[in-house]
Amino acid sequence: MSILFECEYEGERYAGFTRPVPGQELALYKVSPGQVQAAIIAEGGARAAVRALTREIAPVTVDGAAELRTLPPLLPTGGDTALVSGFMRTHKSKYEDEPTEATEFVAPNWFFKGFGGWLRMPDQTLTVPAKAVALIEEPEVALVYVNDDEGTPHYAGYTFANDLCDIGLHRQNPGWNPYCKLCDTSITPWLFLDEPPRTVTGTTVIERGGVAAWQGTFDCGADALYFKVQDMADNLFEYPALRRPGLVNYVLLGADEASFHDGFRIADGDRIKIDVKSHDVTLANPVRFGGTPGTE
């Protein structure tokens, strides 16, 4: 699987195209803010952009264990020209019937999660309201799109996220769902340069006091969804608000049932570890009730 990531190294921004491995050499390519997004648009896709960037930029070689500050994939400087949003109730397991080719598309519910600058990286703290009713972790595929100067979205690739939210508040009143989503979202730095994955499987472990307090499996790939990914994306990008020039969109495809549905309740200080075994990716974050978002 081809990947792309961006990071800060010794105070400068770089792109890399293989995951760091301690003890192995890692090639980094110095880029300016927005350069990778521009290459994706100009070259007609992320794979072609990688080829162009590696031709044009001389690499810097570091050890895979070097101190790198990884960034959310393609996040613009400042993060205020990027949006995080997603779909609700997308899994087949939440419907009584099975979709067919003749099933008429009816758009699933959609929510706005926040600006791209609100995204948290692996190991960073996820801050939630001090009086959260009942949290739920949501392992999801996140599609990443970059808009050109005309506002046309260009698909760049996918990564994985934890759409942590207060499902208890939503259950009290579905109209409060916008409040329910005001919890930090974590995302992995690795952008996979392929079409949205058909199968994504893994295990979630919620640790309390350093030991596993709950464990379960998940599948958030396209084959597990009631809706076709392209239908959802096409409908979403009909809305001009998401087609602003230069905007980066992180679109979450939804999650299946998780710890809340098993009767477990996430507590202050718990650590949520999402192991996407199908893609060899781990996303782990501690949870804090109250406090200031964006601080450790």
C-alpha positions as CSV (number, residue, x, y, z in Angstrom):
1,M,0.0,0.0,0.0
2,S,1.4,3.4,-1.1
3,I,1.3,6.1,1.5
4,L,2.1,9.8,2.0
5,F,2.6,11.7,5.2
6,E,3.8,15.1,6.3
7,C,5.8,16.0,9.4
8,E,7.9,18.7,11.0
9,Y,11.6,17.8,11.4
10,E,14.1,20.2,12.9
11,G,11.6,23.0,12.5
12,E,10.9,22.5,8.8
13,R,8.0,20.8,7.0
14,Y,8.7,17.6,5.1
15,A,6.8,14.9,3.2
16,G,7.6,11.2,3.3
17,F,6.3,8.3,1.3
18,T,7.2,5.3,3.5
19,R,6.4,4.8,7.2
20,P,9.3,5.4,9.6
21,V,11.0,2.2,10.9
22,P,13.6,2.5,13.7
23,G,17.0,1.5,12.4
24,Q,16.1,2.0,8.8
25,E,16.9,5.0,6.6
26,L,14.0,7.3,5.9
27,A,13.8,9.7,3.0
28,L,12.1,13.0,3.7
29,Y,11.4,15.8,1.1
30,K,11.3,19.4,2.2
31,V,8.0,21.0,1.2
32,S,6.3,24.4,1.6
33,P,2.8,24.6,3.1
34,G,0.3,23.6,0.5
35,Q,2.9,22.2,-1.9
36,V,1.7,18.6,-1.6
37,Q,-2.0,19.6,-2.1
38,A,-1.0,21.7,-5.2
39,A,0.9,18.7,-6.6
40,I,-2.1,16.4,-6.2
41,I,-4.3,18.8,-8.1
42,A,-1.7,19.6,-10.8
43,E,-0.7,16.0,-11.4
44,G,-4.3,14.5,-11.3
45,G,-3.9,12.4,-8.1
46,A,-1.7,11.6,-5.1
47,R,0.3,8.8,-6.8
48,A,1.3,11.1,-9.6
49,A,2.0,13.9,-7.1
50,V,4.5,11.6,-5.3
51,R,6.3,10.9,-8.5
52,A,6.6,14.6,-9.3
53,L,7.7,15.6,-5.8
54,T,10.4,12.9,-5.7
55,R,11.7,14.1,-9.1
56,E,11.8,17.7,-8.2
57,I,13.0,17.7,-4.5
58,A,16.3,16.3,-3.3
59,P,15.7,14.0,-0.3
60,V,17.1,14.3,3.2
61,T,17.9,10.9,4.8
62,V,17.3,10.4,8.5
63,D,17.0,7.4,10.8
64,G,13.5,6.0,11.1
65,A,13.7,6.7,14.8
66,A,14.3,10.4,14.3
67,E,12.2,12.9,16.2
68,L,9.4,13.7,13.8
69,R,6.2,15.6,14.6
70,T,3.7,14.0,12.3
71,L,0.7,16.1,11.0
72,P,-2.8,15.2,9.9
73,P,-2.7,14.3,6.2
74,L,-2.5,17.4,4.0
75,L,-3.6,19.7,6.8
76,P,-3.2,23.4,5.8
77,T,-1.1,25.6,8.0
78,G,-3.3,26.8,10.8
79,G,-6.0,24.3,10.0
80,D,-8.8,26.8,9.5
81,T,-9.1,26.1,5.8
82,A,-10.0,22.4,6.5
83,L,-13.2,20.9,7.7
84,V,-13.9,17.6,9.5
85,S,-17.4,16.1,8.9
86,G,-19.0,12.7,8.5
87,F,-22.0,10.4,8.0
88,M,-24.2,8.7,10.5
89,R,-25.9,5.4,10.5
90,T,-24.1,4.1,7.5
91,H,-23.5,0.4,8.4
92,K,-25.7,-2.5,7.0
93,S,-25.9,-3.8,10.5
94,K,-28.2,-0.9,11.4
95,Y,-30.8,-1.7,8.7
96,E,-33.3,-4.5,8.4
97,D,-32.9,-5.0,4.7
98,E,-29.9,-5.6,2.4
99,P,-29.3,-2.9,-0.3
100,T,-29.3,-4.0,-3.9
101,E,-28.4,-2.3,-7.2
102,A,-32.0,-1.2,-7.5
103,T,-32.0,0.4,-4.0
104,E,-32.7,4.1,-4.3
105,F,-30.1,6.3,-2.8
106,V,-31.3,8.4,0.1
107,A,-28.5,10.4,1.7
108,P,-27.6,9.4,5.3
109,N,-27.5,12.0,8.0
110,W,-24.4,14.1,8.0
111,F,-22.7,16.1,10.8
112,F,-20.0,18.8,11.0
113,K,-17.3,17.9,13.5
114,G,-15.0,20.9,13.4
115,F,-12.0,22.6,11.7
116,G,-9.0,20.5,10.6
117,G,-6.9,22.2,13.2
118,W,-9.0,20.5,15.8
119,L,-7.7,17.1,14.8
120,R,-5.5,15.2,17.3
121,M,-2.7,12.9,16.5
122,P,-1.9,9.5,18.0
123,D,-1.0,9.7,21.7
124,Q,-2.4,13.2,22.0
125,T,-5.2,13.7,24.6
126,L,-8.9,13.7,23.4
127,T,-10.8,16.3,25.4
128,V,-14.5,16.0,25.9
129,P,-17.1,18.0,27.9
130,A,-16.7,17.7,31.6
131,K,-20.3,16.5,31.9
132,A,-20.4,14.1,29.0
133,V,-23.3,11.7,29.4
134,A,-21.9,8.5,27.7
135,L,-19.0,8.5,25.3
136,I,-18.5,6.1,22.4
137,E,-15.4,5.5,20.4
138,E,-16.0,5.2,16.6
139,P,-13.2,3.7,14.4
140,E,-13.8,5.1,10.9
141,V,-12.3,5.5,7.5
142,A,-11.6,9.1,6.8
143,L,-11.5,10.2,3.1
144,V,-9.3,13.3,2.3
145,Y,-10.2,15.7,-0.5
146,V,-8.4,18.9,-1.6
147,N,-10.3,21.6,-3.5
148,D,-8.7,23.4,-6.5
149,D,-8.9,27.1,-7.3
150,E,-12.4,26.5,-8.8
151,G,-13.6,24.7,-5.7
152,T,-13.6,21.2,-7.4
153,P,-12.8,18.5,-4.9
154,H,-9.9,16.1,-5.7
155,Y,-9.8,12.8,-3.9
156,A,-6.3,12.3,-2.4
157,G,-6.6,9.1,-0.4
158,Y,-7.9,7.7,2.9
159,T,-6.7,7.3,6.5
160,F,-8.3,6.3,9.8
161,A,-9.9,8.3,12.6
162,N,-11.6,8.0,16.0
163,D,-14.8,10.0,15.9
164,L,-15.2,10.1,19.7
165,C,-18.7,11.5,20.6
166,D,-21.3,11.7,23.4
167,I,-23.9,9.1,22.2
168,G,-25.6,9.4,25.6
169,L,-26.5,13.0,24.9
170,H,-27.7,12.1,21.4
171,R,-29.9,9.4,22.9
172,Q,-31.4,11.9,25.3
173,N,-32.4,14.1,22.4
174,P,-31.3,13.4,18.7
175,G,-31.7,17.1,18.1
176,W,-28.7,17.6,20.3
177,N,-26.4,15.6,18.0
178,P,-24.4,18.7,17.0
179,Y,-23.5,19.1,20.7
180,C,-22.7,15.3,20.9
181,K,-20.1,15.7,18.2
182,L,-18.2,18.4,20.1
183,C,-15.5,16.0,21.3
184,D,-11.9,15.8,20.0
185,T,-11.3,13.6,16.9
186,S,-8.0,11.7,16.4
187,I,-6.6,10.7,13.1
188,T,-3.6,8.8,11.8
189,P,-0.9,10.6,9.8
190,W,-0.7,8.0,7.1
191,L,-2.6,8.8,3.9
192,F,-3.2,5.6,1.8
193,L,-3.0,6.5,-1.9
194,D,-5.7,4.1,-3.0
195,E,-9.5,4.1,-3.6
196,P,-11.6,3.8,-0.4
197,P,-11.0,0.3,1.1
198,R,-13.5,-2.4,0.7
199,T,-12.5,-4.2,4.0
200,V,-11.2,-2.6,7.1
201,T,-11.0,-4.8,10.2
202,G,-9.4,-4.5,13.6
203,T,-9.7,-4.4,17.4
204,T,-10.5,-1.7,19.9
205,V,-9.2,-1.9,23.4
206,I,-10.1,0.5,26.1
207,E,-7.5,0.6,28.9
208,R,-8.2,1.8,32.4
209,G,-5.4,2.0,34.9
210,G,-3.0,0.4,32.4
211,V,-5.1,-2.8,31.8
212,A,-7.7,-3.7,29.3
213,A,-11.2,-2.9,30.6
214,W,-13.1,-3.6,27.3
215,Q,-12.2,-5.1,24.0
216,G,-14.2,-5.5,20.7
217,T,-13.8,-5.9,17.0
218,F,-14.9,-3.6,14.1
219,D,-15.3,-3.5,10.4
220,C,-15.6,0.0,8.8
221,G,-14.8,-0.8,5.2
222,A,-17.0,0.0,2.2
223,D,-18.4,-3.6,2.1
224,A,-19.8,-3.1,5.6
225,L,-21.7,0.0,4.6
226,Y,-25.4,0.2,3.5
227,F,-24.6,3.1,1.1
228,K,-22.1,3.3,-1.8
229,V,-19.2,5.5,-0.9
230,Q,-19.2,7.4,-4.2
231,D,-22.9,8.1,-3.8
232,M,-22.4,9.6,-0.4
233,A,-19.4,11.7,-1.6
234,D,-21.2,12.9,-4.8
235,N,-24.2,14.0,-2.8
236,L,-22.1,15.8,-0.1
237,F,-20.1,17.8,-2.6
238,E,-23.2,19.1,-4.3
239,Y,-23.2,21.6,-1.4
240,P,-21.2,24.8,-2.2
241,A,-20.1,25.3,1.4
242,L,-17.8,22.3,0.9
243,R,-16.5,23.4,-2.5
244,R,-14.7,26.5,-1.4
245,P,-11.4,27.0,-3.3
246,G,-8.4,25.7,-1.4
247,L,-10.5,23.8,1.2
248,V,-9.3,20.4,2.5
249,N,-12.1,18.1,3.6
250,Y,-11.8,15.1,6.0
251,V,-14.9,13.0,5.5
252,L,-15.7,10.2,8.0
253,L,-17.6,7.3,6.6
254,G,-19.3,6.1,9.9
255,A,-18.8,3.4,12.5
256,D,-20.6,0.2,13.6
257,E,-21.6,-0.6,17.2
258,A,-18.9,-0.2,19.8
259,S,-18.3,-0.3,23.5
260,F,-21.4,1.7,24.5
261,H,-23.6,-0.9,22.8
262,D,-21.9,-3.5,24.9
263,G,-22.8,-1.7,28.1
264,F,-19.3,-0.3,28.7
265,R,-18.9,3.4,29.7
266,I,-15.7,5.3,28.9
267,A,-14.3,7.2,32.0
268,D,-12.0,10.1,32.5
269,G,-8.4,9.0,32.0
270,D,-9.2,5.9,29.9
271,R,-7.0,5.2,26.9
272,I,-8.7,4.2,23.6
273,K,-6.5,2.0,21.4
274,I,-7.8,1.3,17.9
275,D,-5.7,-1.4,16.1
276,V,-6.6,-1.4,12.4
277,K,-5.1,-4.8,11.8
278,S,-6.0,-5.0,8.1
279,H,-3.8,-1.9,7.4
280,D,-1.1,-2.3,10.2
281,V,-2.1,1.0,11.8
282,T,-2.6,1.8,15.4
283,L,-4.4,4.9,16.8
284,A,-4.3,5.3,20.6
285,N,-5.3,8.3,22.7
286,P,-6.1,9.1,26.3
287,V,-9.4,10.7,27.2
288,R,-9.8,13.7,29.4
289,F,-13.2,15.1,30.7
290,G,-13.1,18.9,30.7
291,G,-10.0,21.0,30.4
292,T,-8.6,22.9,27.4
293,P,-8.7,21.2,24.0
294,G,-5.4,20.9,22.2
295,T,-3.3,20.6,25.3
296,E,-1.6,17.5,26.6
